[in-house]
Structures are given as C-alpha cells and as structure tokens.
Amino acid sequence: MSGTGRDTDGPEDQLEAEARMETSPDLTLTSQPPVSLIVTSDGDGTRDSSVPILASPENQGTDPEGVNVASEILEDGDEDTIIYCDCVLGEEGEGDEVGAAEEQHQVQRGEASPNRHLSDEDRALEDWVSSETTALPQPRWHALTALRDRQLGSSARFVYEACGARLFVQRFCLQYGLEGHSGCVNSVHFNQRGTRLASCSDDLTVIVWDWVHQRPALTFNTGHRNNVFQAKFLPNCGDSILATCARDGQVRVAQLPALPESRVSRRVAQHRGACHKLALEPDCPFRFLTSGEDAAVFAIDLRQDRPASKVVVTKENERKVGLYTIFVNPANTYQFAVGGRDQFVRIYDQRRIDASENNGVLKKFCPHHLVDCDSKAFVTCLVYSHDGAELLASYNDEDIYLFNSSHCDGAQYVKRYKGHRNNATVKGVNFYGPRSEFVVSGSDGGHLFFWEKSSCQIVQFLEGDRAGNINCLEPHPYLPVMATSGLDREPKIWAPTAKDTTELTGLKNVIKKNKQERDRGGLGHSDLFDSHMLSVLMYHFTRRSHPHHPGHRRLRTPPGAEVLAAELAAPGPGVMDMESDESSTDSDESEEEEEPDRVQCLPS
C-alpha cells in the first residue's frame, strides 16, 4: 500500500461503501403509474372483444409504463356493465417473481411483522398449517404479455385467462350488498349469461337481481312452507325456468315469464326430509337431480307427466345416509357425487346402479384418517372441477379435501386445505377460476378463504359476513366477479378492484382460534344440535297435544319442525291450496325415524 492512496479496501471500508450505496440519493426506485381495469364497449353498444384501450394516467399520448387493462363488456339490453379496478402491474417476469416471493412469505407467516420468538403453541400451529403445502407456483398469466397478444390478435381468451390470475384474486374486495330479503340468504346463483343473480332466503322468497345496477328485477313467493335452501336457473331455457328446494322437502319449478300473472310455482318432487341441493346437468334445460335428508336422490325430467323418478337411496350397509349435497360430473353427466351424514363421498353412475351390489355405489372416497374416526365428521358440500377430473369435499369441523375422481375406490385424498372452520352452519365450498385454479370457502366468524389449489397456500383472506357465517359462494360464469351469501340478509358482490394485494392481516389469529375451537371437541356443534332437537320435539309434542283447528291461533313453527313431523307421521297429500302436486315419493319408502334437520341458516 502506498502512502498516497489505497490499492485495496479493508472490511471496514467495504462496509462503509455499502452503507453509502444504500443511502445514496442517486439510487432511487421509481414506481409505475397505476393501472386501471375497466370494462368498455363501442359506442353502438356492441361488445369490443378485439383490442383493449391503452392509456397512461399521466400522458394519454405516449407509451405508458403502466397498462390500462380493458376487459370484456357484459351487456344487459342496451345498458353496459362497467367494472373499474385501479391496480399496479409491474413488468412481466420480475414483478411477478417478487410478488410471488412476498406473497408466499405473507401466507406462511400470516402477519406483516411476525414475532420471531414463537411459543411452542404458535410453532405447533405453524407446523400444522404448513404441513401438506408446497411453494406457490410462478404466475402463469402476465398482464403485459396478455395485452400484447390481444392487441396483435393472437389471443381471443383474454378475459378467460385473466379470471384465473392470482393477481386479481389477491385484489378481491367487497363491492356492495343487495338489499331486499327479510331473512338470511341461503344461496345465490348466476344465470348462464351472468346478467342475473337469483337469491333465496328464509323469508320464503326468491329475488332475481339485476346485480350490476343493484336492483331486483323480479321478486316472488316460492310456495315453500319453510326455509328455501337453493334456487337455480336451468341452462339453455332463456332464464325462464328456475328450480328451488327447501327444508320442507319440496322441489318446485317456477316459470318466470308467467309469474306476474299466475304467482304460482308447481311442486315436482317431495322428499321425506329437508332437500338442500339441486344438481344441474350442463346445457340441459329440462333435467336435474335432487338429494334430501331422506337419503333419496330424484331425477327430475320436466318433459314427463310425473317429473320425479327415484334414482337411488343412499345407504351404508343397511343404514340410510341423509344427504346434504349433490353434484353432476360435467365431463360425464351419467355420473354424480353425493355427500351427507357420514364421512364418505359416493359416486354413482345412473347406468350401473344395482342396489344388490355395493348399494349401487360406483366408488367412494374418504380421508383415511376419518374412516374409523370417532369425530363423526360428515360432508356438508362437494363439487366437481371444471373438467370433472377432481372432486372437492368440505367436512364439518374438519378440513377441505381434494380427490382425483378417476382414482380407484377407496383412494386417499390428493390435497388438503386448512385454516377455516365449518361448524355452525352447512358450509359450501367451490372452485374459482376457469381451470379451477383456486379453492374458496366461507368460515365461521364470517371470513372468506381462498387457497391456491396446487400448493394449498392461502392467497386471500377477507371479512365477508357481519352475522358470522358465509355459506354459499358463486363465481361469475366468465368475469372476475363472485357472489356470496350467509347469515346476513343481503347477498354480496366481490370483484378485484383493490389498489393493493390483501395483506392477510389477522389471518394467523383467526386460524389459531379456529384450530383451538375445533380441538376442544366441537362443543358448539353439539349445543346447536341439542337446541335444535329440543325445539323440534317441543313443536311436535305441542302439535299432537293441541291439534290445530280453524278457529284456533296456530303456533309458530320452529325451523325443521314440520320436516321432522313429516318423518314421524307420513305427510298429507295437500301442501298448499294453489300448488300442483306433480309427483310424490314411492309408497314403499321406509317409515323409519330420521335425525333432525341439519341447520342451514340460524333463525333470524
């Protein structure tokens, strides 16, 4: 080393140089202008599906660093749907990779600034959450590439691909609630075009919403006697036929154009227990399936004089298994899956049902640790993926499990999704994305969970229901929009309009609370059933002791009481003066006593 200068730097000098670089005012990061996601149309009201509008918020005449992402228009007559989202999209590749790394850190830690000194309890919780998960995959959809391809005409599936992008899922936020029901909302369902949303409620009505403009297009009384559990538009019928099912066991069909004149829907089937779910056949406007707590599955064919025919009675050995959920395989409409009051997911093939052979079951799945478990876990909801290759099942006070529907009978699950709690009500579960890229479920406490399907990592966590539960989740058929319903009296609309990705604040505490309550043995679940059983039995006892006469005031019916009464004593032929009874259950059906109904929605 010479006396006039230094040929090399020592460690202290290197540290000083690095500090100067980190604090140098000349080394700054520049942020990109915000990006707007809008839905636009041509002036003549036609759909613009060719090129998006690209514009910089700072300079409309120069090439933007940010990108204005234009989505498809959702037409409703002569009016256009507009969805606006202000979000920042980085350059392709590096922005996505950095975002993925930050996102994975958020998901695994659950808080922005986690405590490094974890207690044994917290460490055990994190080990439980992270088990059976993998690293998040790199994003497959890149905004700049997708917009460029659309401009060049090489991609006609811009919106389709964008709906499955993690970028948008992480920006989901509540848009508004639709006010109109006077009871909790049990289900929501979009029509085939996505222009209307049907919601049904404990107030015994169905509202068909113009959801974009936040107003009801049609409201009608269903004719059911008790909580309406589901309402669905039949496909390819011009939105003219809507099917409903309810706690009273009835399955009814309404002809919507005729409703203003007739105000009558007709009954097409009657279960001897609550009927929770309808299963539509894709693209079929006259056939669908129903399942009930009487263990029966009916096929409804509206072309027939007697529309209902019994397909199967679900049994385990000789014991009937009440059903809460049913879904048709979209890739093979002869096959359908059911779930209910035991731990098995059963798949049937309508062409091969033989009651003398395995009770007609084609195959059945169950997580192996639940096969001989004493927790009495059962399936509250199941759904096939978009291509029928996968089957998703949610268990009460347990986790959500993904099965490969092509695997052999008795095969183990392939994925497991943790963190939520399914105890207080009958929780739904669904896929989200055009290729079923995500799993979405409500939770006790009113939270909404999104998991990335392949990694089982939580990528979105939202507060969604003030009353405490989200039960139904319905993705829009082709837009990045979702509708939910629960114990609140208004269905809610969600869209990716947040400026920044969700921080998942409070996720760790919610997961911890859910896990602790579940580990305590599901006491709330037992209390719920005890109280419900008491109210039902008291109603039945009072009804038998004090028969109803025209001159007497009728006692108020507690939820589920009429159904249990129908199970203990066969129902009479008439239900309502104006209803048309199109079919009834077979006369040789068993009269054995069933358990009380599972509570779909707590009393308002």
Secondary structure, 3 states (H helix, E strand, C coil): CCCCCCCCCCHHHHHHHHHHHHHCCCCCCCCCCCEEEEECCCCCCCCCCCCCCCCCCCCCCCCCCCCCEEECCCEECCEECCCCEEECCCCCCHHHHHHHHHHHHHHHHCCCCCCCCCCHHHHHHHHHHHCCCCCCCCCCCCHHHHHHHHHCCCCCCHHHHHHCCHHHHCCCEEEEECCCCCCCEEEEEECCCCCCEEEEECCCEEEEEECCCCEEEEEEECCCCCCEEEEEECCCCCCCEEEEEECCCEEEEEEHHHHHHHCCCEEEEECCCCEEEEEECCCCCCEEEEEECCCEEEEEECCCCCCEEEEEECEECCEECCEEEEEECCCCCCEEEEEECCCCEEEEECCCCCCCCHHHCCEEECCHHHCCCCCCCCEEEEEECCCCCEEEEEECCCCEEEEECCCCCCCCCCEEECCCCCCCCCCCEEEECCCCCEEEEECECCEEEEEECCCCEEEEEEECCCCCEEEEEEECCCCCCEEEEECCCCCEEEECCCCCCCCCCCHHHHHHHHHHHHHCCCHHHHHHHHHHHHHHHHHHHHHHHCCCCCCCCCCCCCCCHHHHHHHHCCCCCCCCCCCCECCCCCCCCCCCCCCCCCCCCCCC
